[in-house]
Amino acid sequence: MRFTNYLAPVICCISLFLSCSKDSTSLTQEEQEEELTATIDLSARATAKKLYEDYYIASSNLSSEVAWTGNEEACDPGTVPDQITEKILMRLQYFRKAAGLNNVIEENATKSTKSQQAALMMHANTTLNHNPPESWKCFTNAGKEAAGNALLTSTKNSAAIDSYIRDHGNENYPVGHRRWLLWPRLQEIGIGNTSGYNALWVLGNPGAIPEDNPEFIAWPPKGYLPAQLAYSRWSFSIANADFSETKISMQVEGGSTVPLQIEELTGIYGDNTIVWQPEINTNALTEDTTFIINIENVIVDSEAQMHEYSVTLFNPNN
């Protein structure tokens, strides 16, 4: 799969914008700095929009695409067509790139074969279970193994990745699915998929921490993000961080404080993570809106850290 290098467009956009600006000699130093900041912001927005178009929109599935080749009545797990597999991987790559992770995730064929059996089991029994009983229809030991090592959702194709990142529901307050998919050390997955269910093997065989690993992993990530992908639960992760005494505050840039509720801490998924739900109605946003997040008293290696970053939600159709 060929991926686009986004560094060149950023530099090009900056250069083109500056070549069309007012004569810099007629501006004060403060005005020049403000103009440069505006230029960088416009380039960052354009880059986020292009990433969204090239990876997220490009990985959307068509209603005419066949999700799998199996058969429930015959307990035939079938296979996942290459086009579906490629779009699932591309959709995952979108979310990881948006969060600052650039390492490419590979498919493990052996894990995919077992994950396909797990997906069939969920499909045939119309429920999700990481420890399915032998009494289940279409039960196999390979499928049970995969179910215990996989993310499971009653959503098919590339939209399954959205389901995992969203992590909706009372039981998903630690955003465990999101944490595994945005784990910097994730290097391979197994893919199982039917016309209604998905199983994604994520556990085992972690890779090294990428050399360009960001300081932290957040969703929504710092910078620009299409507003519809800022789900109700926001998260912030650092490996081995202690969030037990951490405080979080948010405000609209130049505006009011955003009320929020911090979720209970759970440390069993990927990197340590703190999760909160801000009172934001993204559907009500009519223009680019920037939120400033302050996270205080994050303990890493016995030292307290403070992190501040901003998230700008925008409409990618404008």
Buried (B, 14 or more C-beta within 10 A) or exposed (E): EEEEEBEEBBEEBBEEBEEEEEEEEEBEEEEBEEBBEEBBBEBBBBBBBBBBEBBBEBBEBEEEEEBBEBEBEEBEBBBBBEEBBBBBBBBBBBBBBBBBBBBEBEBBEEBBBBBBBBBBBBBBBEEBBBEBEEEBBBBBEBBBBBBBBBBBBBBBBBBBBBBBBBBEEEEBBBBBBBBBBBBBBBBBBBBBBBEBBBBBBBBEEBBEEBEEBBEBBBBBBBBBBBBEBBBEBBBBBBBEBBBEEBEBEBBEEEEEEBEBEEBEBBBEBBBBBBBBBBEBEBEEBEEBBBBBBEBBBBBBEEEEBEBEBEBBBBEBEE
